[in-house]
Structure formats: C-alpha cells, structure tokens
C-alpha cells in the first residue's frame, strides 16, 4: 500500500467534508489514517499458506477440535465502517491438525480485508478445510456492525450471526448439533 498516496487522499477528504487539514488536531491525521489502513487491510498482503507455514501436524485424534471466542475486527466493504465480534471454529481432523495459533491467524488474515460477514465466514471455513483435509469444518461468526449501529437503521443492540459448515458438519445433523452445543456452552 502506498501510505503517502493514502495520506494525500485523506487530506482531500478532510477538505471535501469542510474541515481544515492544517488545523492543529488534524495536522498528522492523514499520516495516522494511512498507517491505520495499512494495518486494517494487511490481509490483502498476507497469504494464508505463509501463515500456516508448515504448522500442520500428524494426529491420531479424530475428535472435534474447537476454538471459541476468537476476536474479529473487520471493515464492511459497503460503508468502510468497522464490524467486530467473535468467531468460533470447529473441525474434525483426518490425521492432520493445525497449530492452535494458526486458527486465530487465519481469522485475522481474512478479517483484515474489506468484507461482508457472510464471505468472511465461508473463507475461514474453506481455508481450514483445505489446510487440514478435515473430515468436516464448522465456523460461526457473531458480529456487531457499525454501519447499522451508528447510521442507517441505527440498531445498537443487533448482532449478526453467520455460519458455514462443510463436510460432515454439513452432512450429519448430529455433528452440526454437537458443534453448536459446544460453542454455546459457558466455560
């Protein structure tokens, strides 16, 4: 990303909305925004295979593996406003498991792109399925969207939930139900 060009565009935006980019509080804002956007969109410059980096391990287990409450921060591709929440991932390995931190890093890779939640959920599930050749994968994402909280319908307490189920999670209702029950349990 060209941070210098993004900073110039932010200066232009400030002028267009009636602000003075030369006033004290805004002098460094274009540069700060450019650095922020570089981080918030770093998923475009991150390859999932580089994240996984060989951290796929042989495992005898064929039981469900779940990682719950992984924080998500992303940007709505329709309004460029944040949405945030949590992601729950479950998969049943077929001889291969991912290093635990890789699940959260995959979530970050895809959430640090302009997104809609539906696609984000599917991308996470597909990446885990491909990386592990799992028997099945389930992903549930629950987020609050500032595009519907602070503008538009202005519903501050709404939460959007999306799910993607692949393999045995899709084919076997009992497996899907086990996953849903385990992610909804209090620890």
C-alpha positions, 0 to 999 in steps of 0.5 A: 500500500502506498501510505503517502498516496493514502495520506494525500487522499485523506487530506482531500477528504478532510477538505471535501467534508469542510474541515481544515487539514492544517488545523492543529488536531488534524495536522498528522491525521492523514499520516495516522489514517494511512498507517491505520489502513495499512494495518486494517487491510494487511490481509490483502498482503498476507497469504494464508499458506505463509501463515500456516507455514508448515504448522500442520501436524500428524494426529491420531485424534479424530475428535472435534477440535474447537476454538471459541471466542476468537476476536474479529475486527473487520471493515464492511466493504459497503460503508468502510465502517468497522464490524467486530465480534467473535468467531468460533471454529470447529473441525474434525481432523483426518490425521492432520491438525493445525497449530492452535495459533494458526486458527486465530491467524487465519481469522485475522488474515481474512478479517483484515480485508474489506468484507461482508460477514457472510464471505468472511465466514465461508473463507475461514471455513474453506481455508481450514478445510483445505489446510487440514483435509478435515473430515468436516469444518464448522465456523460461526461468526457473531458480529456487531456492525457499525454501519447499522449501529451508528447510521442507517437503521441505527440498531445498537443492540443487533448482532449478526450471526453467520455460519458455514459448515462443510463436510460432515458438519454439513452432512450429519445433523448430529455433528452440526448439533454437537458443534453448536452445543459446544460453542454455546456452552459457558466455560 
